[in-house]
Amino acid sequence: MDVSRLKQSWSLVAAHGDQVPLYFYSTLFLAYPEIRQMFPTNMAGQRDRLVAALGHVVSEVDQVDRLVGYLQQLGADHRKFAVRAEHYPAVGEALLATLRHFLAEQWTDELAQDWASAYGLVAKVMTEAAQAAEAVQPPWWVAEVVGHERRGFDVAVLTLRPQYLLPFTPGQSIGVSHPAVRSWRYYTPANVPRADGTLELHVRAAPGGVVSSRLVYGCAPGDQLHLAAPVGDGLTLRSAGSADLLLLAGGTGWAPLKALVEQVAAEGSPRRVDLYLGARSRGEFYDGEAVDKLAASHPWLTVTQVVGLDLNRPGEFVYPVDRAVADGDWRSRQVYVCGSDDMVSRTVATLSRSGYHLGQLHHEALGRQWYGPAWRTAVQTPAVPDDCGGAA
């Protein structure tokens, strides 16, 4: 397998933009119409993810250890989409047909063999990982909605009780799907693991968001949801040691950081925690009672609310990081950031310019979502949870 040929050929194909996924999906669904039901009814938004997925695999094809580790995790996770071993050859056929179409006269027997070998490795690793995962965890957990509170027009706080214990580390994200839809979204529980196994999710309905809209507007106690295994470590305290913390949250990005506050409280460590909690307006601080209770219970926790919009300063928007930097020097702290992509990227840029090093800035990757099977997802790991700004 010639890695340089793979990368060069993919760059030529990717230059065709949206036409690549359109051709791929048409080829796949025409040849194997039964696969169509594994995808959402609305396929808009999937095009960039296919190109990103293939581009990621090709870019890592010469980094075998890193690529295999990623594919193993992806293969195990894809069980929740009902992906079976027999689906991989169908996707491989559609992929090779798509490459042949766009490369035209540049498609050679040698290149066909290179791509077949590369895809064969991907399929083998993912299939074997899925088989191994069957012995240790289910493809998904069934959970009952035991609480549903609307905290605003587009925000709800849900309490879920899985039928079986779903282990996770505070800061990790858990896939959520409603049986009525064929999409998964990732949310971070706003709590540490509880004795009764319940999870608290903070959900904001995003425009066009199938899952988030269903959870906010079309969900009630007694309903059942599907939950997928936890992923990600960008927002866990594992790498922070016992250092003091600066937490910067925007909107429902408060959920993962709330879990971290609970973790610090449970550990009983003498660290200081300063939380800057942002919202566009004062009325959008949807979890004020819980925030006040935590602040009153723990003298090591200081909370500052930051209202983004100031009617006296039209056109300006204040982010939590703006207020935090103005208040003091936090360069001795480990910093955790969760909010919209814009909020996170602005925060990281601001702190970097102020002398903070990237090793002390913790956040999930920007714009990375797990929508479904590998051939229609942005294959970056981990997924940024919806409570950190992901579209739903």
C-alpha positions, 0 to 999 in steps of 0.5 A: 500500500503506497501511502503517498498515492493514497494521500495524493489521490484523496486530495484530488477527489476532495477538491470536488467538494459536495459532489463527492458525498452526493455521489457516494450516498447515491451509489450506496443507497441505490445498490443497498437500499436497506442501509438507507434506514440507518440514516436520518431522513434529512441528510443535509449536513452530512456532506462535510462529515463524510469528507472529513471522515475520509480525510482524517483516515487518510491523513493518519494512514501512516500513523498506524498505532494512532489510527488503529486505536481510534478505529477500535474505539469507533468500531465499538461505538458504532454498535449503537447504530446497528452496524454489522460486519456485513455492512462494511463491504457495501460501504467499501464498494460505494467508496471505491466507485466514488473514487474511480468516478472522480479520479477518472483516467487517473484511477489505476489498478495499483491505486484501486489496490491501495484503496482496497487494502486501506479500507480493508484494514479499517473494516477489519479493525472496526469489526474486530473491536465491535466483536470484542466490545460485545463481551464487556458492554451493551451497544446502548443502555435504555434509560427512563426519563424520571424528571423533565423541567423546562427552564426556559423556552428552549432549555430543559433539565432532564433526569434519566435512570438507566436500567443498568448502571452506566459508568462514566467519569465526570466530564465525559460525554454520553450519547443520547438518542430518542427511539423515534429518531435515527440520530445521536447527540452527545451530552455531558452529565451535570453530576458525578456518578450517583448511588441510584445511577441517575443522570442529569442532562442540560439540553438546549434545543438548537435550530433544526436539531432533531434530538435536542428539540425532541428532548426539550419539547417532545419528552416527558417522564416515563419516556425511554431514551437510548444512551451510548457509552461515555467518550472523551477526556478533554473535560475530566480532572485526570490531568489537572492533579490537585491544582486550583481551578478556573471554570469558564462556562457559557449557557448549558456549557455549565453542565460539565463544569457542574459535575467537576464542582461536585467531584471536587466536593466529593474528593474533599481536596483543599483546592480553590475553584473560581467559576465564571458563568456566562449567559446572554441576558440575566434571565438566561441563567437557568440553573441559578438555584443549583449554582447558589446552593453549591456556592453557599455549601462550599467556601472554596467555590466562588461564582461570578455571573457574567451577562453578555449583553449590555443595553448601554453598550450596543454591539458589544458582548462580554464573555466570561473570559473577559471578566475573568482576565479583568479580575485577576491573573489565573496563570497558576490555575488549570482552566476548564472551558465549555460553551459554544464553539465561538465562546471556546475558541475566543476564550482559548485565544484570549488566554493564549495571548495573555500568557497561558499555555495550552497544557493548562487549558482544557476543553473538548474539540471544536465542531466535532460531532458523532452523528452516525456510522463512520462513513457519515460522521466527522471522525474526530475524537472525542465528540464535543457535547451539545452542552459545549455548543454542538448543534443538535 
